[in-house]
């Protein structure tokens, strides 16, 4: 159990805005051009769009995106106080090109991709909006359980017991009363734990907060499968404003994301001896075309590599082949990836 949390990399208000934007974009079910580029790199992005030849329908979308990039250079938009990355999605609907855009204060990897639906993976790495988070707030007599998917509360449950104080005169002895009270609390925690097990549904994280010792006492009632996903959250109660709850969720998701990428790198290193990895770009490219890549690990700084365009194509092939894509943003891992041409691959099977 880790109690310490890291500070958020984006504000809760921006997190909410991005979630709302993604909710709309996820409804798109058309072939989409997805473009992610850093602030100040619009000219280079336009050059890239012009350089890669596509069919007429796609080029029609790209033309609109090029014009919009020029407009954004003069009048940039942002969900935060400043913009590090612009993201534009374009598709055709009823013979009309539709564009949706957002500017965010977080640096996302450079992406130019055509796929069956909008490519949202970089957003998910920042926000984990495609995963569920359980938030449990409790004391010794009441509990609230909320399952979040992004900013949406998709399931909620409240439990309560009647835990009265002891009368001043008559009745049970002090010791007997306290034992009965503690038994009642213990039964209540078990009931809450059973409810959590029912609601869990493969959530990414379970966050537990509340006053006093309730959260630690409740934690002891949960099974090992659930406790592995648990984190204690300090300074929240039933009256904590929503915006502060979101802030706590964001902080823990960032920490969880960092650990997730570290575990993937560890998995890669263990599989090297078994011949189930690839580190040379040409070999990875070949493996992707064969459908042999299970996970593609890419530095968020890959656009500084001399193989920039080849890596962009790798990402597109990976998306088409349903390969898992993991972007690494940790300075330590990025440094390691720079030695290996910015990309590593975990293979499904050995290739010749």
Buried (B, 14 or more C-beta within 10 A) or exposed (E): EEEEBEEBBBBBEBBBBBBBBBBEBBEBEBBBBBBBBBBEBBEEBBEBBEEBEEEEEBBBBBBBBBEBBEEBBEEBEBBBEEBBBBBBBBBBEEEEBBBBBBBBBBBBBBBBBBBEBBBBBBBBBBBBBBBBBBBBBBBBBBBBBBBBBBBEEEBEBEBEBEEEEBEEEEEEEEEEBEEEBEEBBBEBBEBBBBBBEEBBEEBBBBBBBBEEEBBEBBBEBBEEEBBEBBBBBEEBEBEBEEEEBBBBBBBBBBBBBBEEBBEBBEBBEEBEEEEBBBBEBEBBBBBBEBBBBBBBBBBBBBBEBEBBBBBBBBBBBBBBBEBEBBBBBBEEBBEBBBEBBBBBBBBBEEBE
